[in-house]
């Protein structure tokens, strides 16, 4: 992505986060979010997740899971998914979202 396109993309992502996901962005300045978006784009380049949609998911994963989420010992499968050269970027994002949802959704308590 060219420098001007990256800057425009970064502005759109920040506006979206501020408007629609304010809790995720609340602890971050615009400069901090710009740096995080640049880091996500660089990670996307390394793991073949280069569309704007793919990079946005990397931004969300970073905001939710913290820095270095791709090397998480709690979720080591994330790194394996990102490193898979045969899996398209959008499928990687879907696989990670699906597995994270399965991990975070808890079974209802059975009081019987």
ChimeraX attribute file (.defattr): number of C-alpha atoms within 10 A of each C-alpha:
attribute: neighborCount
match mode: 1-to-1
recipient: residues
	/A:1	11
	/A:2	7
	/A:3	8
	/A:4	9
	/A:5	10
	/A:6	16
	/A:7	15
	/A:8	12
	/A:9	17
	/A:10	21
	/A:11	16
	/A:12	12
	/A:13	19
	/A:14	21
	/A:15	14
	/A:16	13
	/A:17	17
	/A:18	15
	/A:19	11
	/A:20	11
	/A:21	13
	/A:22	13
	/A:23	11
	/A:24	13
	/A:25	19
	/A:26	10
	/A:27	10
	/A:28	13
	/A:29	11
	/A:30	15
	/A:31	10
	/A:32	12
	/A:33	20
	/A:34	19
	/A:35	13
	/A:36	20
	/A:37	25
	/A:38	17
	/A:39	17
	/A:40	23
	/A:41	23
	/A:42	15
	/A:43	18
	/A:44	22
	/A:45	13
	/A:46	12
	/A:47	19
	/A:48	21
	/A:49	26
	/A:50	20
	/A:51	14
	/A:52	16
	/A:53	13
	/A:54	21
	/A:55	26
	/A:56	21
	/A:57	20
	/A:58	24
	/A:59	23
	/A:60	18
	/A:61	20
	/A:62	18
	/A:63	16
	/A:64	11
	/A:65	13
	/A:66	12
	/A:67	13
	/A:68	10
	/A:69	18
	/A:70	21
	/A:71	13
	/A:72	14
	/A:73	10
	/A:74	8
	/A:75	16
	/A:76	12
	/A:77	16
	/A:78	21
	/A:79	17
	/A:80	13
	/A:81	19
	/A:82	23
	/A:83	15
	/A:84	13
	/A:85	11
	/A:86	9
	/A:87	16
	/A:88	15
	/A:89	22
	/A:90	16
	/A:91	14
	/A:92	23
	/A:93	22
	/A:94	13
	/A:95	17
	/A:96	20
	/A:97	15
	/A:98	11
	/A:99	13
	/A:100	14
	/A:101	11
	/A:102	10
	/A:103	10
	/A:104	8
	/A:105	8
	/A:106	8
	/A:107	6
	/A:108	6
	/A:109	6
	/A:110	5
	/A:111	4
	/A:112	3
